[in-house]
Amino acid sequence: MGAEVVVEGLTKSFGNQNIWRDVTLTLPAGEVSALLGPSGTGKSVFLKSMIGLLKPERGRCIVNGVDIVTCSERQLYEARKLFGVLFQDGALFGSMNLFDNVAFPLREHTRKSETEIRRIVLEKLDMTGLTGADRKLPGEISGGMRKRAGLARALVLDPQIILVDEPDSGLDPVRTTYISQLFLDVNAQIDATFLIVTHNINLARTVPDNIGMLFRKELVMFGPRELLLTSEEPVVRQFLNGRMDGPIGMSEEKDSATLAAEKALFEAGHGSGGVEEVTGVPPQMRPTPGLPDRAGGRRRLDRVMQLLHTLPETAQEAVLASLSGEDRRHAGTHQHDEGTVAGQRPRGPRPSTHSVRHGRR
Ligand SMILES: Nc1ncnc2c1ncn2[C@@H]1O[C@H](COP(=O)(O)OP(=O)(O)OP(=O)(O)O)[C@@H](O)[C@H]1O
């Protein structure tokens, strides 16, 4: 099973430029999470902080009992082996063929024989749909194949956590869906914890179990996908719809004068972009038939049913509407006439969407 990652009160600045502060979230073991946010909000900085390439000034990032922020170099060296990272461009060595690129971490970090290395590399190339491409150079293959090769390389040390930075960059919508499918297929096969940083709304709406969003130097929310996808927060609605109308501006957040001036323009009939209103919680993609069920998905179901009563009503409804008959049997629940699940009605006050940050410990 993948490792849980517990982030508490993480704060990162460069000199006197604060990037984000007090970020607290838990990536549940073996689940797929996504981190959204406008450009420049520090999503890549967050990924780099998780693997100790950057040092936040405050807070903790705990993986298997080790705090990545404060641990020794030796502990960090060991902890990094738990991570597989897929960078935007695959970060392949241009002069090495795919076999050698994928074999690289094994040759660097293990004492495995070439026979064993060959077995592992071919297995990972097969897992990522690259059988037969092992002798190709990165320059001879498409962007989608390069990403898959980057994923194959990220998998060779059997990571417990896989970090993915903007997997859709440079890919067409169809290839983006294929790589999304691959993430869920890999997750089903190895049960690793995933964190995907993305701007891609289709991916964000259909792939992750959990979604978070960074804005104005803070984590606006983090929780089950239904929480963000049903949120009425203006920044969330604007982001999901890709519109100019809202708090996100051209290069950063808008000041109140700009916001008011733009609002007047939109009210006077100037279009704010976007094609149609993106609403609702579409079905989540599933592993390709024939692959195992996602163990992380099962655990997520139990987890979300436990915290269901703490979610806003619209998110609760979306969770309940997404349950299959099998899910209901697994959760040991049955449906009432009005579509609620026995034993899972809200107990106590419901927090507003804005204040909910599930995963906080
Ligand atoms: N090593 C560094 N030194 C100084 N500033 C940095 C460093 N790395 C990142 N930054 C700054 O941190 C901010 C956040 O950058 P980051 O690349 O994490 O944003 P992002 O949310 O991933 O953006 P995008 O979606 O465009 O990739 C930017 O202002 C960037 O200039």
The ligand as an SDF file (V2000), in Angstrom:
LIG
                    3D

 31 33  0  0  0  0  0  0  0  0999 V2000
   13.9680   28.5850   -6.7390 N   0  0  0  0  0  0  0  0  0  0  0  0
   13.1880   29.6680   -6.7260 C   0  0  0  0  0  0  0  0  0  0  0  0
   13.6630   30.8500   -6.3040 N   0  0  0  0  0  0  0  0  0  0  0  0
   12.8820   31.9520   -6.2490 C   0  0  0  0  0  0  0  0  0  0  0  0
   11.5710   31.9590   -6.6030 N   0  0  0  0  0  0  0  0  0  0  0  0
   11.0420   30.8060   -7.0300 C   0  0  0  0  0  0  0  0  0  0  0  0
   11.8140   29.5950   -7.1180 C   0  0  0  0  0  0  0  0  0  0  0  0
   11.0060   28.6120   -7.5690 N   0  0  0  0  0  0  0  0  0  0  0  0
    9.7800   29.1830   -7.7690 C   0  0  0  0  0  0  0  0  0  0  0  0
    9.8160   30.4930   -7.4500 N   0  0  0  0  0  0  0  0  0  0  0  0
    8.6560   31.4030   -7.4940 C   0  0  0  0  0  0  0  0  0  0  0  0
    7.5940   30.8000   -6.7890 O   0  0  0  0  0  0  0  0  0  0  0  0
    6.3460   31.1510   -7.3980 C   0  0  0  0  0  0  0  0  0  0  0  0
    5.5230   29.9390   -7.6210 C   0  0  0  0  0  0  0  0  0  0  0  0
    6.1030   29.1530   -8.6690 O   0  0  0  0  0  0  0  0  0  0  0  0
    5.5610   27.7290   -9.1330 P   0  0  0  0  0  0  0  0  0  0  0  0
    6.3280   27.3480  -10.3410 O   0  0  0  0  0  0  0  0  0  0  0  0
    5.5640   26.7820   -7.9940 O   0  0  0  0  0  0  0  0  0  0  0  0
    4.0520   28.0730   -9.5000 O   0  0  0  0  0  0  0  0  0  0  0  0
    2.9690   27.1000  -10.1320 P   0  0  0  0  0  0  0  0  0  0  0  0
    1.7250   27.2660   -9.3260 O   0  0  0  0  0  0  0  0  0  0  0  0
    3.5230   25.7190  -10.2630 O   0  0  0  0  0  0  0  0  0  0  0  0
    2.7690   27.7830  -11.5590 O   0  0  0  0  0  0  0  0  0  0  0  0
    2.4350   27.1350  -12.9760 P   0  0  0  0  0  0  0  0  0  0  0  0
    1.0440   26.6390  -12.8510 O   0  0  0  0  0  0  0  0  0  0  0  0
    2.5490   28.3080  -13.9000 O   0  0  0  0  0  0  0  0  0  0  0  0
    3.4510   26.0620  -13.2330 O   0  0  0  0  0  0  0  0  0  0  0  0
    6.6850   31.9260   -8.6750 C   0  0  0  0  0  0  0  0  0  0  0  0
    6.5460   33.3030   -8.3990 O   0  0  0  0  0  0  0  0  0  0  0  0
    8.1430   31.5990   -8.9170 C   0  0  0  0  0  0  0  0  0  0  0  0
    8.8020   32.6280   -9.5540 O   0  0  0  0  0  0  0  0  0  0  0  0
  1  2  1  0
  2  3  1  0
  2  7  2  0
  3  4  2  0
  4  5  1  0
  5  6  2  0
  6  7  1  0
  6 10  1  0
  7  8  1  0
  8  9  2  0
  9 10  1  0
 10 11  1  0
 11 12  1  0
 11 30  1  0
 12 13  1  0
 13 14  1  0
 13 28  1  0
 14 15  1  0
 15 16  1  0
 16 17  2  0
 16 18  1  0
 16 19  1  0
 19 20  1  0
 20 21  2  0
 20 22  1  0
 20 23  1  0
 23 24  1  0
 24 25  2  0
 24 26  1  0
 24 27  1  0
 28 29  1  0
 28 30  1  0
 30 31  1  0
M  END
$$$$
